[in-house]
Amino acid sequence: MKLVTFAKGQTPEIGVIINDTTIAPLGHLAPDMIALIANWDISRPKVEAVSTTPEDTVEIASVRLLAPVPRPGKIFAIGLNYADHVAETGMATPASQIWFTKAGTSVNGPYDPVQIPRGSMMTDYEVEMVAVIGKGGRHISKEDAAAHVFGYCVGNDVTERAWQMRSPQFCLGKSFDTHAPFGPWITTSDVAGDVHNLGIRCFVNGDERQSSNTRHLIFKLWEQIAELSQAMTLEPGDVIFSGTPGGVGMAMKPMTMLKAGDVVRCEVDGLGHIEAIFVAE
């Protein structure tokens, strides 16, 4: 299934995609996506019933798609997790996982404009596969990790490089408003396929900048979940950005940062795509 958060006006609603063109609203089942995920064992058969015989639908083209989880409890992202990206930075392959957070206020819709911060000359793109936690827990093993993922999205870990590099902690450079677009929906785990064998790409103004496959992740998603859950309880709706491949603007020669008017499209096979115009704050 593909589950969305959308708005016909100002009020967010949740729904399930029908035939890739329409949405069946699910507001009668849960007030928001986190509540739907948290009660999925009970809600799933009801959602399946709605998918089969919807009583009410709206056209996708007539609504605005929001981030599937508009305000996750936690957003974590892993750095230097594709070998080609490590190589282009000139850094050593990490012996352990490198984690940073993105602020909840950085969440953005899958097709909404993304801001180039005031005065920034170093705003960059990073296409990533995003995992959404379903079943929460602590001390989750690698072997059990897949069962804790509700589904998957496409994300762009937008980064302000000057702010990223001014401190040993990356979180400020990763947390500007609008710098965590993801979506366009959550593809549930049961239909996502082998998430460690998906093509992943990023285009800037139609020019392919990043192209790889999730099989090249250094630390697989199950290892990521096991690592994070040693430190904290993962909860329904938490979001994990799983790493970006080589081809970022910072590593181009000459370095090529985003400017107002640029259009960035990120896609992952089977999960859809997101696309945004970058605008001056």
C-alpha positions in Angstrom: 0.0 0.0 0.0 0.9 3.6 -0.5 -0.2 5.9 2.4 -0.2 9.7 2.2 -0.8 12.8 4.1 -2.5 15.4 2.0 -4.4 18.7 2.2 -7.4 19.9 0.2 -7.3 23.2 2.1 -5.3 23.9 5.3 -6.2 20.8 7.3 -3.9 17.7 6.8 -5.6 14.4 6.2 -4.4 10.9 5.7 -5.3 8.5 2.9 -4.4 5.5 0.8 -3.5 5.7 -2.8 -5.9 3.9 -5.2 -4.7 3.0 -8.7 -1.9 5.7 -8.6 -4.4 8.5 -9.4 -6.8 8.8 -6.5 -6.7 8.9 -2.7 -9.2 7.3 -0.4 -9.3 9.3 2.9 -8.7 7.4 6.1 -9.5 10.1 8.7 -12.2 7.9 10.2 -9.5 5.4 11.2 -6.9 7.7 12.7 -6.3 11.4 13.2 -2.8 11.4 11.6 -0.2 9.1 10.2 1.7 8.4 13.4 -1.6 7.3 15.1 -2.4 5.1 12.0 1.1 3.5 12.2 1.0 3.0 15.9 -2.3 1.0 15.6 -1.5 -0.7 12.3 -2.3 -4.2 13.5 -5.9 -3.1 14.1 -6.0 -0.6 11.2 -4.5 -2.6 8.4 -7.5 -4.8 7.6 -9.7 -1.7 7.6 -7.3 0.2 5.3 -7.3 -2.9 3.0 -11.1 -2.8 2.9 -11.1 0.9 2.0 -8.5 0.2 -0.7 -10.8 -2.5 -2.2 -14.1 -0.7 -2.0 -13.6 3.0 -1.3 -16.7 5.0 -0.6 -15.0 8.4 -1.1 -12.0 9.4 -3.2 -10.2 12.6 -4.3 -7.9 13.0 -7.3 -4.2 13.2 -6.4 -3.9 16.1 -8.8 -6.5 18.1 -6.9 -4.7 18.1 -3.5 -1.3 19.0 -2.1 0.8 16.1 -0.9 2.5 16.8 2.4 5.4 14.9 4.1 3.8 11.5 5.0 4.8 12.1 8.6 4.5 15.9 9.0 6.2 16.0 12.4 8.2 12.9 13.2 9.2 12.4 16.8 12.8 11.8 15.7 14.7 12.3 12.4 18.1 10.7 12.2 20.4 10.6 9.2 23.6 8.7 8.7 26.7 10.2 7.0 29.3 8.7 4.7 27.4 5.5 4.0 28.2 4.9 0.3 31.7 4.1 -0.7 31.7 6.5 -3.7 30.5 9.3 -1.5 33.2 8.6 1.0 35.8 8.6 -1.8 34.6 11.9 -3.2 35.0 13.6 0.2 38.6 12.4 0.6 37.7 10.9 3.9 38.4 7.4 5.3 35.7 4.8 5.3 34.1 5.1 8.7 34.7 2.2 11.2 31.4 3.0 12.9 28.2 4.7 12.0 28.2 8.5 11.9 24.8 9.9 13.0 23.3 13.4 13.1 19.8 14.7 13.6 17.6 16.9 11.4 15.1 19.2 13.2 11.4 18.5 13.0 11.0 22.0 11.5 13.1 21.0 8.5 10.4 18.6 7.3 9.0 19.6 3.9 6.4 18.3 1.5 7.6 16.2 -1.5 6.8 18.8 -4.1 7.0 22.0 -2.0 9.7 24.7 -2.7 12.9 24.3 -0.7 14.6 27.4 0.7 18.2 28.5 0.0 18.9 30.1 3.3 19.5 33.9 3.5 23.1 34.5 2.5 23.9 30.9 1.7 26.2 30.1 -1.2 26.6 26.4 -0.3 23.2 24.7 -0.4 23.5 21.1 -1.6 21.4 18.1 -2.4 21.6 14.4 -1.2 19.1 11.8 -2.4 18.4 9.1 0.1 16.1 6.2 0.8 14.1 7.0 3.9 12.7 4.4 6.4 9.7 5.0 8.7 9.6 3.1 11.9 6.4 1.1 12.6 6.9 -1.1 15.6 8.9 0.7 18.2 11.5 -0.8 20.5 14.8 -0.7 22.2 17.8 -3.0 21.7 16.5 -4.2 18.3 18.7 -6.9 16.7 19.8 -6.8 13.1 17.9 -9.9 12.5 14.6 -8.4 13.9 15.1 -4.9 12.4 13.1 -5.4 9.2 10.0 -6.2 11.3 10.3 -2.7 12.9 10.1 -0.8 9.6 6.6 0.4 8.6 7.6 1.5 5.1 9.8 3.6 2.9 10.0 7.0 1.1 12.3 9.1 -1.0 14.1 11.9 0.7 16.5 14.7 0.0 18.9 15.4 2.9 19.4 19.1 1.9 22.5 20.5 3.4 24.0 23.9 4.0 27.7 23.0 3.7 29.2 26.1 5.3 27.1 25.5 8.4 27.8 21.8 8.3 31.5 22.3 8.3 31.7 25.2 10.8 31.2 22.7 13.7 32.1 19.1 14.4 28.3 18.5 14.9 26.4 18.5 11.6 23.0 19.1 12.9 22.8 22.9 12.3 23.9 22.5 8.7 21.4 19.8 8.2 18.4 21.4 9.9 17.5 24.6 8.1 13.7 25.0 7.5 12.4 23.0 4.5 15.7 20.9 4.3 14.1 17.5 4.9 11.6 16.9 2.1 10.5 13.3 1.9 7.6 11.3 0.4 5.7 11.4 -1.8 4.0 8.6 0.2 5.0 5.7 2.5 5.3 2.5 0.5 4.6 -0.2 3.1 7.2 -2.8 3.8 5.2 -5.7 2.5 5.3 -4.3 -1.1 8.6 -2.4 -1.1 10.6 -5.4 -2.3 14.3 -5.8 -1.5 15.2 -2.4 -0.1 18.9 -3.2 -0.4 18.7 -3.5 -4.1 16.9 -0.4 -5.4 18.2 2.1 -7.9 18.6 5.6 -6.4 19.1 8.8 -8.5 19.2 12.6 -8.2 18.7 15.1 -11.1 19.4 18.9 -11.0 17.6 20.7 -13.9 17.3 17.4 -15.7 21.1 16.6 -15.4 21.8 13.3 -13.6 24.1 14.1 -10.6 23.7 10.9 -8.5 23.1 7.4 -9.6 23.7 4.3 -7.5 21.9 1.3 -5.9 21.0 0.8 -2.2 23.0 -2.5 -2.3 26.1 -0.2 -2.0 25.1 1.0 1.5 28.1 0.5 3.8 26.0 0.0 6.8 22.7 -1.7 5.8 19.4 -0.3 7.2 19.1 -3.3 9.6 22.5 -2.4 11.1 21.4 1.2 11.3 18.3 0.4 13.3 20.2 -1.9 15.6 22.8 0.8 16.3 20.2 3.6 16.9 18.1 1.4 19.2 21.0 0.7 21.5 20.9 4.4 22.5 17.2 5.2 22.4 13.7 3.8 22.0 12.6 4.0 18.4 8.9 4.9 18.1 6.2 4.7 15.4 6.7 7.4 12.8 10.4 8.0 13.5 12.3 8.7 10.3 15.7 7.5 9.2 17.6 8.9 6.2 19.8 6.0 5.2 22.7 7.7 3.4 23.5 9.4 0.1 25.7 8.1 -2.8 28.4 10.0 -4.6 27.7 12.9 -6.9 26.9 15.8 -4.5 27.5 19.3 -5.6 30.3 19.9 -3.0 32.4 17.2 -4.7 32.0 18.4 -8.3 34.9 20.1 -10.0 34.3 23.0 -9.9 32.1 22.8 -6.8 28.5 23.4 -7.9 26.0 24.5 -5.3 22.3 25.0 -5.8 20.9 28.4 -6.8 17.5 29.9 -6.8 15.5 28.5 -9.7 17.2 25.1 -9.7 14.8 22.1 -9.8 16.0 18.9 -7.9 14.3 15.6 -8.5 15.1 12.6 -6.3 13.9 9.1 -7.0 14.2 5.6 -5.7 13.0 2.6 -7.7 9.6 1.4 -6.6 9.2 4.2 -4.0 8.4 7.1 -6.4 10.1 10.5 -6.7 10.1 13.9 -5.0 10.8 17.2 -6.8 11.3 20.8 -5.7 12.2 24.1 -7.0 14.8 25.9 -4.8 13.9 29.4 -3.9 15.7 32.2 -2.1 14.5 32.6 1.5 
